[in-house]
Amino acid sequence: MAASHPIRFHVAHTPAAAPGYVLEALDANQNVNGRFTQRCAETLEAMTGAGRVLITHSATAALEMAAMVLQAVHGADQVFMPSYTFSSTANAFIRAGYDVQFIDVDPQTMSPGLAEFVATDAPANAVVVPVHYAGNPGEVDAITEWAEDRGVWVVEDAAQSLGSTIGDRHAGTFGTLAAVSFHFTKNIHSSMGGALYINDPELADRTTYIWERGTNRQAMLRGLVDKYSWVEVGSSFQSTELQAALLLAGLEDYDEVVAHRRELWDRYAAMLFGREDAGLFTQRWRPDARNNHHAFYVRLASPESAEDLRITLKSAAIDAYIGYVPLHSSPYGEAHGYSRDLPETDRWAECVLRLPIHTGMTAGDADRVAAVIVDWLSD
């Protein structure tokens, strides 16, 4: 099939209001934790029902804060998470001195389900990290219920799942804490931003100290103390006002952005679902979950098939990429004793291929991508 134009894997959405908001932020000269940061936090709290939201410079920062506060308040020092995730998920806990244990995934979601977490026999006061791959929260509700019964803390890596729900509850509101990403590859973005959802009010003050470089500056701004002091080990985790201005514009465009992505996702689904007999597996969402249409990926029967399809798409001027390289078998993982037998992760990680989906695409572009895949299957 002749390619009329290249289809890039991702093009970041730029809201129409963004330039004006960024100029407003510059004119206000507040730099950090000003009007735009506050409006973003309030918007996310109202949108998701999260207890409290802190806007951060990245989702990595949010994960690092989660690891730090659970260690500081509860003395947590062990964490269970999938190996099939981005390095930031592990780095956040390794930097805080945790014993990191990698676990396997359910190939239907490429994330651990309840069974994988139960198999850890995680002790009380451990941390478990459900990663919502491709925005799919999977069984996070059941995982959280199991964790509460055991006295285990849940940190949701909800980096990809803004707007995904189970029933009427948003991803990121099940766990004790949750990290969300506003990296430029996400549905909406602040270039490199993130947020931490605090769903346990008892952690709110200590987490805010960590966010504010270990000080009680927020208490001073609220008039609770006459000067602020160093009260906690923290770091520079806050977003800039320029990032927040861009994020607020994106939040205001959220419904429009997701509607566009939904059309592309649905067109992929219409042409690619039901082809398991041909060796093409597609993602599945439970009936009571709402898809935020962040990603569309396929699983092929073998790594060789995935690579052949990627090259075929590339030859048609279409970008597609594999998912994560598992952390337990990465160079760092093998060098530092994290290598272990994770059969489902090892079987499927190299078989995942993510397709382009973004607001720079048309419905015809999605049809063209799917048609190349269908033709490849028939060869």
Phi, psi and omega in degrees: 000126181291139180265121180280332179200155178292145172247109182284154180297319180211140170230120184294137178284130176246108182293150180299328182281349188300311182300318179296318180295319180296319177295321176300317180296320177296316181295324181291334176056037177268334172068304183224138174053046176259207186298319183289320177300315181295319179293323177297314180299314180296320180296316180293321177298317180290323183290319190254337186083011176297146183298310176209144182238131172248126180277131185237168180283350179191163172291330175303315178299319179297319177295320178296320177297318179300314179298319183293316185288324178291329175288317184292319185273318188249353182073021180298140181216008178225140183220142177244128183208161177290150170284335180276081180199174178284154185300332181300327181300316179282318183305320183302320183274326177296318179298331179272001175090016180285153166277109184266126177244119180273141181233170186276175181241162167272119184298342178293332180237350186058028175224158175292137171264188180303315184301321181292322178286321178300322182296342179288337187052042184303132181283163175305142179078004170282169177244138172239144185235094170289127178257124184271078184297137181059023178085000187271113181285355173055238182251035185299331178294314179291324179297317180294320178297316177299317182296319179298321179296330183265353185074035182254143181269138180250123171246111179281124167273086183262029186308321186260004196243025174303124178094345175288146181222160164240116188062233180257014180253134182280144168306140182098349180252004180272317185281172174300318179220160178208141177252133179237144182254140168237038171297155186294349175274356183270173183307310171234160190207166170232037185078293181224032191270179178196185177205150173247125173267129178250106184261354174250108184300337180291344180264354190298312184294311182297322179294321179295322176301315180298318179297326183263040176061027178083016181246166175260040182301322180298325177296322177294317181296333178271003178080014182278334174224157184273346173206155183258156186221167173284117184234353188202157169283122181218198177198183182271084186259355188286154171281156169278162176294330177295317175298316183295325177298316178295320180295317180299319176300320178294317179300323178291335178268001193306309184298319179295317180298313183292325177298319178297313181294325178300319179298317179295315180301315182294326178290320173302312183300318182299326184265340189245340178295151174080021182246028181299325180297336178268003178091018179244115181253136181244161184290153181231134176248143178293153187300331183267010179257146175255130182277132175269002174057037177289322187215151169232121179231159173237152172248130177263168185287340182207158175301325180296321178293320179298317180291321179296318178293320178301316180294320178299315177296318180299321180293340175263016178066036179238126179272130172217149186224156174290168175279225183277148164276121185304141184288328184291335181250012176285166177304317179293316181300315181291324182287339185243022170081020181266356181294134180201175182272108176234085194299318182289319177298312181296325182290321193249344187304318182277001181260355182274135177227120179268135182262155179294140176202114183192169186286352174278357179261154172257169175300323178296326176297316179297319178298321181295317178300310182297323181295322177298320180293316179299317178297319179298319179297328184276349181289000000 
